[in-house]
Amino acid sequence: MKKILPLLFGLKLRIQYLFSKEKAISNAFDLFCTPRKGKTKPHEAAYLSSSKQKDLQLANHSIKMYEWEGSGDTVLLLHGWDSNSFRWRHMIELLKSNNYHIIALDAPAHGQSTGNILNVPLYTECLKDFLKSYKVDAIIGHSIGAMTAIYFEKKYQQLINTPIIALGPPSELYLFFKGFKDMLGLSKRFMNSLSNHLYEKFGFYPKEFSIANFAKELKVPGLLILEKRDPLAPYALSRRIAKNWENGELITVEGVGHSLKHSDINSKILEFLKN
């Protein structure tokens, strides 16, 4: 069924494309940007209740902010796809024990934030609006959260000297478009129209959206942590981010998966923050 259902969605889109091209492409784009999960579960909400919480109006969304006060530097946490701020619980406890001031945001369509879709440009606009009111000393992002921090700095170049710790960022958008095409059984013609829709919406085509290329413009210090066998962020492509990041340091790990949840990784992040 996991294979059949996407093909049925693809068939519906292909039929719709024959009668209303614009509607089919719009629906396909929304589907591409729609998470399957990530809303906060009761046990996750119970843990997050230890924080001060606010609903911020960012990029026309109500974004849930969690804050743990500390006397040290302020660290901002940006989670990845199909996740929420609870994923940082072990990192939060480590930072709290070292007196850091911690802020975590639920991305649009995730956790307790509003919305139905998420993409890097939208996440980036939320970050831009957030930074108008809050000063942070470091950003830790996982997956699309890491992509967002890098893309924000490339697009706006406003972080000045704020370090970015990027955990498992996929580098090339076109690979996700290819996976979407194959999973739904869409035609090359359909995908060309979808690529044009992306360009009209954001000003770039899939092959132009490359975190590795964006890293060439980064001036901030950074730490990039990659899993050597990560199926969602292929190592051979994502390690190019470090090669292009002038002040970026690469740490390669193996056997922890895309989540990169491990006490040794958290310790290396803490060491980087202290230095």
Residue frames relative to the residue before (quaternion, step in Angstrom):
aa qw qx qy qz dx dy dz
M 1.0000 0.0000 0.0000 0.0000 0.00 0.00 0.00
K 0.6086 0.5667 -0.3582 0.4244 3.60 1.08 -0.69
K 0.6912 0.4462 -0.2751 0.4974 3.58 1.15 -0.57
I 0.6708 0.5291 -0.2964 0.4269 3.56 1.04 -0.84
L 0.6549 0.5489 -0.3280 0.4028 3.61 0.87 -0.94
P 0.6601 0.4848 -0.3364 0.4648 3.66 0.84 -0.77
L 0.6432 0.5203 -0.3296 0.4550 3.59 1.02 -0.74
L 0.6267 0.5210 -0.3318 0.4751 3.58 1.12 -0.66
F 0.6116 0.5205 -0.3366 0.4917 3.59 1.07 -0.73
G 0.6564 0.5195 -0.3036 0.4551 3.57 0.97 -0.89
L 0.6366 0.5244 -0.3206 0.4657 3.56 1.01 -0.83
K 0.6379 0.5249 -0.3210 0.4632 3.58 0.98 -0.85
L 0.6678 0.4965 -0.2988 0.4671 3.59 0.96 -0.87
R 0.6551 0.5146 -0.3207 0.4508 3.60 0.96 -0.80
I 0.6419 0.5007 -0.3173 0.4865 3.58 1.05 -0.76
Q 0.6496 0.5149 -0.3108 0.4651 3.57 0.95 -0.88
Y 0.6063 0.5813 -0.3367 0.4256 3.57 1.08 -0.78
L 0.6266 0.5552 -0.3292 0.4368 3.60 1.11 -0.68
F 0.7686 0.3655 -0.1756 0.4948 3.56 1.08 -0.76
S 0.7933 0.0129 0.0163 0.6085 3.57 1.10 -0.67
K 0.2568 -0.8172 0.5006 0.1248 3.54 0.12 1.34
E 0.6833 0.5033 -0.2982 0.4369 3.59 0.81 -0.99
K 0.6638 0.4950 -0.3116 0.4662 3.60 0.94 -0.85
A 0.6461 0.5278 -0.3209 0.4483 3.58 0.96 -0.85
I 0.6799 0.4829 -0.2891 0.4700 3.57 0.93 -0.90
S 0.6320 0.5247 -0.3268 0.4673 3.58 1.02 -0.78
N 0.6640 0.4950 -0.2979 0.4747 3.58 0.97 -0.88
A 0.6386 0.5251 -0.3245 0.4596 3.57 1.03 -0.79
F 0.6518 0.5101 -0.3186 0.4620 3.58 0.96 -0.83
D 0.6433 0.5135 -0.3215 0.4682 3.58 0.96 -0.84
L 0.6405 0.5197 -0.3220 0.4648 3.58 1.01 -0.82
F 0.6308 0.5449 -0.3183 0.4515 3.57 1.00 -0.87
C 0.7584 0.3895 -0.1832 0.4895 3.58 1.05 -0.82
T 0.5706 0.6184 -0.3729 0.3910 3.60 1.26 0.07
P 0.3278 -0.7452 0.5427 0.2067 3.62 -0.65 1.05
R 0.4571 -0.6823 0.5017 0.2718 3.55 -1.21 0.54
K 0.7957 0.0244 0.0218 0.6048 3.55 1.13 -0.62
G 0.3526 0.7529 -0.5171 0.2036 3.57 -1.25 -0.19
K 0.5133 0.6303 -0.4319 0.3907 3.59 1.22 -0.20
T 0.5810 -0.6372 0.3920 0.3206 3.56 -1.06 0.79
K 0.2904 -0.7438 0.5826 0.1517 3.55 -0.92 1.02
P 0.6979 -0.4999 0.2960 0.4188 3.62 -1.17 0.48
H 0.6936 0.4614 -0.3043 0.4619 3.64 0.83 -0.86
E 0.6128 0.5315 -0.3454 0.4719 3.59 1.18 -0.53
A 0.6446 0.5137 -0.3090 0.4745 3.56 0.99 -0.87
A 0.6187 0.5503 -0.3461 0.4411 3.58 1.05 -0.74
Y 0.6608 0.4834 -0.3137 0.4809 3.59 0.96 -0.80
L 0.6989 0.4890 -0.2753 0.4435 3.59 0.84 -0.97
S 0.5452 0.6358 -0.3950 0.3775 3.59 1.22 -0.36
S 0.5543 0.6056 -0.3949 0.4124 3.60 1.26 -0.21
S 0.6437 0.5251 -0.3110 0.4618 3.58 1.27 -0.23
K 0.4850 -0.5506 0.5591 0.3860 3.51 -1.40 0.05
Q 0.1279 -0.8258 0.5478 0.0396 3.58 -0.79 0.96
K 0.0276 -0.7726 0.6343 0.0000 3.51 -1.17 0.77
D 0.2943 -0.6962 0.6176 0.2172 3.53 -1.29 0.44
L 0.1266 -0.8157 0.5640 0.0240 3.55 -0.40 1.28
Q 0.3443 -0.7089 0.5725 0.2260 3.57 -1.08 0.69
L 0.1402 0.7967 -0.5617 0.1736 3.55 -0.20 1.32
A 0.8487 -0.0441 0.0005 0.5270 3.59 -0.83 1.02
N 0.6727 -0.5323 0.2751 0.4341 3.57 0.94 0.98
H 0.6133 0.4807 -0.3696 0.5061 3.57 1.16 0.67
S 0.3880 -0.6471 0.5901 0.2870 3.53 -1.30 0.40
I 0.0794 -0.8299 0.5518 -0.0214 3.55 -0.34 1.30
K 0.3493 -0.7471 0.5302 0.1967 3.55 -0.75 1.07
M 0.1111 -0.7818 0.6129 0.0286 3.55 -0.88 1.05
Y 0.1429 -0.7605 0.6302 0.0632 3.54 -1.04 0.91
E 0.0418 -0.8210 0.5686 -0.0292 3.57 -0.84 0.96
W 0.0811 -0.7509 0.6549 0.0265 3.53 -0.97 1.03
E 0.3226 -0.7943 0.4843 0.1745 3.56 -0.42 1.21
G 0.0755 0.7707 -0.6292 0.0662 3.51 -1.12 0.80
S 0.5585 -0.6429 0.4199 0.3138 3.56 -1.20 0.43
G 0.6489 0.5478 -0.3122 0.4259 3.57 1.25 -0.29
D 0.7942 -0.2792 0.2266 0.4899 3.55 -1.28 -0.44
T 0.4421 -0.6848 0.5184 0.2585 3.55 -1.24 0.58
V 0.1075 -0.7895 0.6040 0.0160 3.54 -0.80 1.11
L 0.2084 -0.7735 0.5909 0.0953 3.57 -0.87 1.03
L 0.1830 -0.7941 0.5764 0.0604 3.57 -0.89 1.03
L 0.0598 -0.7923 0.6070 -0.0118 3.57 -0.80 1.10
H 0.2749 -0.8003 0.5145 0.1384 3.58 -0.42 1.21
G 0.5314 -0.6497 0.4586 0.2917 3.54 -1.34 0.12
W 0.7843 -0.3386 0.2664 0.4464 3.53 -1.42 -0.26
D 0.8383 0.1214 -0.1186 0.5180 3.58 -1.11 0.77
S 0.6075 0.5357 -0.3434 0.4755 3.59 1.05 0.73
N 0.1460 -0.7605 0.6129 0.1569 3.56 -1.27 -0.35
S 0.7641 -0.4196 0.2363 0.4293 3.58 -1.27 0.09
F 0.5225 0.6383 -0.4108 0.3883 3.61 1.21 -0.35
R 0.5719 0.6192 -0.3905 0.3701 3.61 1.09 -0.59
W 0.6720 0.5103 -0.2856 0.4544 3.58 1.24 -0.43
R 0.3143 0.8135 -0.4708 0.1330 3.61 1.24 -0.05
H 0.6907 0.4632 -0.2991 0.4679 3.62 0.87 -0.86
M 0.6282 0.5169 -0.3209 0.4850 3.58 1.07 -0.74
I 0.6303 0.5400 -0.3261 0.4526 3.56 0.99 -0.82
E 0.6735 0.4954 -0.3049 0.4562 3.59 0.87 -0.93
L 0.6445 0.5118 -0.3197 0.4695 3.58 1.02 -0.78
L 0.6732 0.4865 -0.2954 0.4720 3.59 0.92 -0.86
K 0.6258 0.5356 -0.3362 0.4567 3.58 1.03 -0.77
S 0.6745 0.5010 -0.2985 0.4527 3.58 0.94 -0.86
N 0.7134 0.3821 -0.2448 0.5339 3.58 1.29 -0.28
N 0.5654 -0.6827 0.3317 0.3228 3.55 1.27 0.61
Y 0.3639 0.7161 -0.5191 0.2921 3.60 1.08 0.53
H 0.3921 -0.6497 0.5936 0.2679 3.54 -1.28 0.52
I 0.1157 -0.8465 0.5196 -0.0046 3.59 -0.50 1.20
I 0.0112 -0.7612 0.6484 -0.0015 3.54 -1.06 0.89
A 0.0309 -0.7783 0.6271 0.0073 3.56 -0.96 0.90
L 0.1879 -0.7793 0.5912 0.0885 3.55 -1.08 0.80
D 0.3305 -0.6747 0.6175 0.2329 3.54 -1.18 0.68
A 0.4181 -0.7174 0.5002 0.2456 3.59 -0.74 1.03
P 0.6595 -0.4698 0.3818 0.4457 3.61 -1.20 0.28
A 0.8287 0.1813 -0.1775 0.4989 3.57 -1.06 0.88
H 0.6874 0.4175 -0.2761 0.5263 3.59 1.25 0.25
G 0.8239 0.2139 -0.1553 0.5013 3.55 -1.25 0.44
Q 0.7423 -0.3591 0.2923 0.4843 3.55 -0.82 -1.03
S 0.4584 0.6562 -0.4621 0.3818 3.57 1.21 0.54
T 0.5237 -0.6481 0.4603 0.3062 3.55 -1.22 0.49
G 0.5749 0.6067 -0.4435 0.3235 3.53 -1.35 0.13
N 0.3539 -0.7414 0.5389 0.1865 3.52 -1.32 0.37
I 0.7752 0.2737 -0.1476 0.5498 3.59 1.20 -0.43
L 0.0891 -0.7659 0.6323 0.0751 3.52 -1.35 0.36
N 0.1220 0.7441 -0.6538 0.0623 3.53 -1.15 0.75
V 0.6937 -0.4942 0.3119 0.4211 3.58 -1.21 0.37
P 0.6574 0.5010 -0.3508 0.4401 3.68 0.80 -0.77
L 0.6526 0.4981 -0.3216 0.4718 3.61 0.98 -0.77
Y 0.6408 0.5117 -0.3134 0.4788 3.59 0.92 -0.89
T 0.6427 0.5367 -0.3082 0.4516 3.58 1.04 -0.81
E 0.6563 0.4946 -0.3144 0.4752 3.58 0.98 -0.78
C 0.6050 0.5331 -0.3516 0.4756 3.58 1.09 -0.64
L 0.6577 0.5039 -0.3061 0.4689 3.58 0.95 -0.87
K 0.6325 0.5328 -0.3328 0.4531 3.58 0.98 -0.83
D 0.6829 0.4760 -0.2913 0.4714 3.59 0.87 -0.94
F 0.6211 0.5462 -0.3389 0.4484 3.58 1.03 -0.76
L 0.7170 0.4706 -0.2574 0.4453 3.58 0.85 -0.98
K 0.5029 0.6164 -0.4366 0.4201 3.59 1.25 -0.03
S 0.7832 0.3278 -0.1474 0.5074 3.57 1.12 -0.68
Y 0.7772 0.2822 -0.1448 0.5435 3.58 1.17 -0.49
K 0.2616 -0.7392 0.6013 0.1538 3.55 -1.06 0.82
V 0.0580 -0.7923 0.6068 0.0268 3.58 -0.91 0.89
D 0.3919 -0.7291 0.5198 0.2114 3.55 -1.20 0.59
A 0.7851 0.0026 -0.0165 0.6192 3.58 1.28 -0.25
I 0.1975 -0.7491 0.6201 0.1235 3.54 -1.24 0.59
I 0.0874 -0.7534 0.6495 0.0544 3.55 -1.00 0.92
G 0.0153 0.8150 -0.5768 0.0528 3.56 -0.64 1.12
H 0.2047 -0.7640 0.5991 0.1242 3.55 -1.11 0.73
S 0.8596 0.0270 -0.0467 0.5080 3.58 -0.99 0.94
I 0.8303 -0.0065 0.0134 0.5571 3.63 -0.54 -1.08
G 0.5778 0.5644 -0.3748 0.4551 3.59 1.21 -0.42
A 0.6515 0.4896 -0.3017 0.4948 3.57 1.09 -0.74
M 0.6117 0.5398 -0.3384 0.4689 3.57 1.04 -0.79
T 0.6509 0.5390 -0.3048 0.4392 3.56 0.98 -0.92
A 0.6578 0.5107 -0.3160 0.4545 3.60 0.89 -0.90
I 0.6773 0.4824 -0.2909 0.4732 3.59 0.96 -0.86
Y 0.6678 0.4970 -0.3038 0.4634 3.58 0.92 -0.89
F 0.6081 0.5522 -0.3496 0.4507 3.58 1.05 -0.77
E 0.6955 0.4720 -0.2872 0.4593 3.57 0.81 -0.99
K 0.6277 0.5250 -0.3331 0.4684 3.58 1.07 -0.71
K 0.7263 0.4608 -0.2474 0.4460 3.56 0.88 -0.98
Y 0.8205 0.2583 -0.1000 0.5000 3.56 0.84 -0.97
Q 0.1535 -0.8295 0.5200 0.1342 3.61 1.21 -0.50
Q 0.3872 0.7455 -0.4437 0.3123 3.53 0.85 1.07
L 0.5479 0.6488 -0.4019 0.3425 3.61 1.18 -0.21
I 0.2952 -0.7828 0.4860 0.2528 3.55 1.36 -0.33
N 0.7899 -0.2631 0.1878 0.5211 3.64 -0.14 -1.16
T 0.3478 0.7573 -0.4845 0.2659 3.58 1.18 0.54
P 0.3946 -0.7393 0.4867 0.2467 3.64 -0.56 1.07
I 0.1936 -0.7441 0.6284 0.1180 3.54 -1.22 0.63
I 0.1217 -0.7476 0.6487 0.0739 3.56 -0.90 0.98
A 0.0976 -0.8285 0.5513 -0.0152 3.56 -0.41 1.29
L 0.1179 -0.8052 0.5806 0.0259 3.56 -0.57 1.21
G 0.8790 -0.1010 0.0463 0.4637 3.56 -0.67 1.13
P 0.2369 0.7808 -0.5558 0.1595 3.64 0.78 0.84
P 0.3888 -0.6637 0.5756 0.2776 3.62 -0.89 0.84
S 0.3905 -0.7618 0.4704 0.2142 3.58 -0.97 0.77
E 0.8340 0.2587 -0.0815 0.4805 3.58 0.77 -1.03
L 0.4001 -0.7408 0.4947 0.2153 3.57 -0.61 1.17
Y 0.6133 0.5934 -0.3662 0.3710 3.59 0.96 -0.78
L 0.5938 0.5727 -0.3693 0.4278 3.61 1.13 -0.54
F 0.6508 0.4936 -0.3146 0.4836 3.59 1.07 -0.69
F 0.6092 0.5269 -0.3487 0.4792 3.58 1.11 -0.62
K 0.6436 0.5156 -0.3172 0.4683 3.59 0.99 -0.82
G 0.6561 0.5061 -0.3084 0.4673 3.57 0.97 -0.85
F 0.6262 0.5315 -0.3193 0.4727 3.57 1.07 -0.79
K 0.6409 0.5305 -0.3047 0.4637 3.58 0.97 -0.90
D 0.7079 0.4655 -0.2649 0.4605 3.56 0.81 -1.01
M 0.6619 0.5284 -0.3089 0.4327 3.58 0.94 -0.88
L 0.7658 0.3548 -0.1808 0.5050 3.59 1.00 -0.88
G 0.4152 -0.7287 0.4577 0.2951 3.57 1.26 -0.15
L 0.3075 0.7754 -0.4931 0.2471 3.56 1.03 0.79
S 0.5174 -0.6606 0.4557 0.2971 3.57 -1.15 0.63
K 0.6438 -0.5021 0.4086 0.4080 3.53 -1.31 0.29
R 0.6260 0.5411 -0.3316 0.4532 3.57 1.03 -0.78
F 0.6433 0.5165 -0.3172 0.4678 3.58 0.98 -0.88
M 0.6911 0.4846 -0.2826 0.4557 3.58 0.88 -0.95
N 0.5939 0.5445 -0.3678 0.4642 3.59 1.10 -0.57
S 0.6474 0.5020 -0.3113 0.4816 3.57 1.03 -0.80
L 0.6455 0.5119 -0.3182 0.4690 3.57 1.04 -0.78
S 0.6262 0.5285 -0.3267 0.4709 3.59 1.06 -0.73
N 0.6436 0.5098 -0.3123 0.4778 3.58 1.03 -0.81
H 0.6163 0.5411 -0.3348 0.4640 3.58 1.09 -0.75
L 0.6351 0.5252 -0.3191 0.4679 3.57 1.02 -0.85
Y 0.6593 0.5091 -0.3086 0.4593 3.57 0.96 -0.87
E 0.6606 0.5066 -0.3087 0.4601 3.58 0.94 -0.87
K 0.6926 0.4877 -0.2684 0.4587 3.57 1.07 -0.75
F 0.8455 0.1702 -0.0330 0.5050 3.58 0.86 -0.98
G 0.5197 -0.6790 0.4010 0.3288 3.60 1.21 -0.15
F 0.7355 0.3042 -0.2544 0.5493 3.59 1.16 0.48
Y 0.4041 -0.6659 0.5730 0.2547 3.53 -1.33 0.50
P 0.7027 -0.4825 0.2980 0.4297 3.63 -1.15 0.43
K 0.7072 0.4648 -0.2817 0.4522 3.61 0.85 -0.89
E 0.6291 0.5326 -0.3353 0.4563 3.59 1.24 -0.28
F 0.6448 0.4983 -0.3228 0.4813 3.57 1.24 -0.35
S 0.1957 0.7847 -0.5452 0.2206 3.54 -0.01 1.37
I 0.3714 -0.7370 0.5213 0.2172 3.58 -0.52 1.17
A 0.6062 0.5576 -0.3523 0.4443 3.60 1.07 -0.71
N 0.6819 0.4621 -0.2901 0.4872 3.60 0.93 -0.83
F 0.6252 0.5362 -0.3415 0.4527 3.59 1.03 -0.75
A 0.6058 0.5946 -0.3478 0.3982 3.59 1.09 -0.71
K 0.5394 0.6265 -0.3992 0.3963 3.59 1.21 -0.41
E 0.7192 0.4422 -0.2408 0.4788 3.57 1.16 -0.58
L 0.5014 0.6665 -0.4244 0.3526 3.59 1.27 -0.02
K 0.1554 -0.7818 0.5998 0.0700 3.55 -0.98 0.92
V 0.5834 0.5970 -0.3701 0.4078 3.58 1.22 -0.41
P 0.5327 -0.5979 0.4751 0.3648 3.60 -1.16 0.47
G 0.0004 -0.8380 0.5448 -0.0304 3.56 -1.02 0.67
L 0.2155 -0.7238 0.6391 0.1456 3.49 -1.38 0.37
L 0.1064 -0.7857 0.6090 0.0221 3.57 -0.76 1.10
I 0.0544 -0.7971 0.6014 -0.0012 3.58 -0.71 1.09
L 0.0234 -0.8215 0.5664 -0.0615 3.56 -0.64 1.20
E 0.3508 -0.6851 0.6023 0.2117 3.50 -1.25 0.69
K 0.4818 -0.7239 0.4144 0.2686 3.56 -0.63 1.14
R 0.7742 0.2997 -0.1624 0.5334 3.60 1.11 -0.62
D 0.2539 0.7986 -0.5047 0.2073 3.56 1.18 0.57
P 0.3123 -0.7773 0.5131 0.1870 3.65 -0.59 1.07
L 0.7000 0.4700 -0.2648 0.4679 3.59 1.17 -0.50
A 0.7558 0.1799 -0.1212 0.6178 3.57 1.24 -0.45
P 0.2351 -0.8195 0.5041 0.1378 3.60 0.32 1.26
Y 0.5155 -0.7070 0.3992 0.2739 3.53 -0.66 1.20
A 0.6486 0.5484 -0.3282 0.4133 3.58 0.89 -0.92
L 0.7038 0.4358 -0.2573 0.4985 3.58 1.10 -0.68
S 0.7041 0.4803 -0.2847 0.4388 3.58 0.84 -0.93
R 0.6156 0.5504 -0.3728 0.4232 3.61 1.04 -0.54
R 0.5242 0.6168 -0.4125 0.4178 3.60 1.26 -0.27
I 0.5258 0.6173 -0.4108 0.4167 3.57 1.22 -0.44
A 0.6810 0.4888 -0.2834 0.4658 3.57 0.90 -0.95
K 0.6347 0.5401 -0.3321 0.4418 3.59 1.00 -0.80
N 0.7382 0.4100 -0.2164 0.4900 3.57 1.08 -0.76
W 0.6086 0.5557 -0.3404 0.4527 3.59 1.27 -0.31
E 0.4087 -0.7698 0.4369 0.2224 3.54 -0.23 1.32
N 0.8015 0.2026 -0.0919 0.5551 3.57 0.90 -0.92
G 0.4657 0.6964 -0.4256 0.3421 3.55 1.17 0.61
E 0.2241 -0.7572 0.6034 0.1110 3.55 -1.06 0.86
L 0.2390 -0.7837 0.5607 0.1199 3.59 -0.93 0.89
I 0.0399 -0.7426 0.6678 0.0317 3.53 -1.10 0.88
T 0.1594 -0.7884 0.5910 0.0622 3.55 -0.79 1.08
V 0.0477 -0.7849 0.6178 0.0054 3.57 -0.92 0.96
E 0.1669 -0.7839 0.5907 0.0932 3.55 -1.25 0.26
G 0.7975 0.3374 -0.2426 0.4373 3.54 -1.09 0.80
V 0.6361 0.5316 -0.3423 0.4424 3.61 1.23 0.20
G 0.4792 -0.6969 0.4237 0.3243 3.59 1.25 -0.12
H 0.7345 -0.4350 0.2980 0.4272 3.54 -1.33 0.07
S 0.6083 0.5897 -0.3630 0.3879 3.60 1.03 -0.65
L 0.1762 -0.8224 0.5178 0.1567 3.59 1.15 -0.64
K 0.3685 0.7091 -0.5078 0.3217 3.56 1.05 0.78
H 0.3477 0.7071 -0.5463 0.2842 3.56 -0.40 1.25
S 0.5633 -0.6332 0.4161 0.3296 3.56 -0.98 0.82
D 0.6311 0.5323 -0.3417 0.4491 3.60 1.02 -0.72
I 0.6336 0.5192 -0.3236 0.4736 3.59 1.06 -0.77
N 0.6486 0.5152 -0.3159 0.4627 3.57 0.93 -0.88
S 0.6416 0.5250 -0.3233 0.4564 3.59 1.03 -0.77
K 0.6514 0.5066 -0.3138 0.4696 3.57 1.04 -0.77
I 0.6112 0.5343 -0.3415 0.4737 3.57 1.11 -0.68
L 0.6573 0.5106 -0.3056 0.4626 3.56 0.93 -0.91
E 0.6369 0.5273 -0.3206 0.4621 3.57 0.98 -0.83
F 0.6454 0.5151 -0.3127 0.4694 3.57 1.00 -0.86
L 0.6519 0.5214 -0.3117 0.4539 3.59 0.94 -0.88
K 0.6802 0.4994 -0.2923 0.4500 3.59 0.93 -0.87
N 0.7015 0.4616 -0.2716 0.4703 3.56 1.11 -0.64
